[in-house]
Amino acid sequence: MRTLGWITPTDWREVRYGTPRTGAVDVPMFTTSSVAAVGAVHPEVDWEQLCNLGKGRRFPLTALVKALQADTGQLTG
């Protein structure tokens, strides 16, 4: 959803993981209200399907991201 420009992080946090050699990653942080509001703004998406996506299953919005990349050549995020 961030890649599609539907939501923007309010903050970024560095999260360390693994051994000291593994390093850290920057993780975007979102408010609960901004995440909850996405469903009202994009009713065309089957949010129940997304919420019940099984482990290891491909995220359905991936196809939308690829389509936007093909149309515009760029995305936000």
C-alpha positions in Angstrom: 0.0 0.0 0.0 3.0 2.3 0.6 4.4 1.5 -2.8 1.0 2.4 -4.4 1.0 5.8 -2.6 -2.1 4.9 -0.6 -0.4 5.4 2.8 2.7 7.2 4.0 4.8 6.4 7.1 4.6 8.8 10.0 8.1 7.7 11.2 10.9 5.3 10.5 12.6 3.1 13.1 15.9 1.3 12.8 15.4 -2.4 13.8 18.4 -4.5 14.5 18.2 -8.3 14.0 20.3 -11.4 14.1 24.0 -11.2 14.9 26.0 -7.9 15.0 27.3 -8.8 11.5 23.7 -9.1 10.1 22.9 -5.4 10.6 19.7 -3.4 10.8 16.9 -2.2 8.6 14.7 0.9 8.6 11.1 0.0 9.1 8.3 2.4 8.2 5.8 3.2 11.0 2.1 4.0 10.4 -0.7 5.2 12.6 -3.6 2.8 13.2 -6.1 5.3 12.0 -4.2 5.8 8.7 -4.1 2.1 8.0 -7.8 1.7 8.9 -8.8 4.6 6.6 -7.3 2.9 3.5 -10.3 0.5 3.3 -12.8 3.4 3.0 -10.7 5.1 0.4 -10.2 2.0 -1.8 -13.5 0.0 -1.6 -12.5 -1.8 -4.9 -10.0 -4.0 -3.0 -11.3 -7.1 -1.2 -9.8 -6.3 2.2 -11.2 -9.4 3.8 -9.3 -11.5 1.4 -6.1 -9.5 2.2 -6.6 -9.9 5.9 -7.1 -13.7 5.6 -4.2 -14.3 3.2 -2.5 -17.5 4.2 1.2 -17.9 5.0 3.4 -18.0 1.9 0.7 -16.8 -0.4 1.4 -14.0 -2.8 -0.1 -10.6 -1.9 -2.8 -9.7 -4.4 -1.9 -6.1 -4.6 1.4 -7.1 -6.2 -0.4 -7.4 -9.6 -1.7 -3.8 -9.1 1.8 -2.5 -8.4 3.2 -4.2 -11.5 0.4 -2.8 -13.6 1.1 0.7 -12.3 4.8 0.3 -13.0 4.0 -0.6 -16.6 1.6 2.3 -17.0 3.7 5.0 -15.3 7.2 3.7 -15.2 7.5 4.8 -11.5 5.8 4.5 -8.1 6.0 6.4 -4.8 7.7 4.9 -1.8 
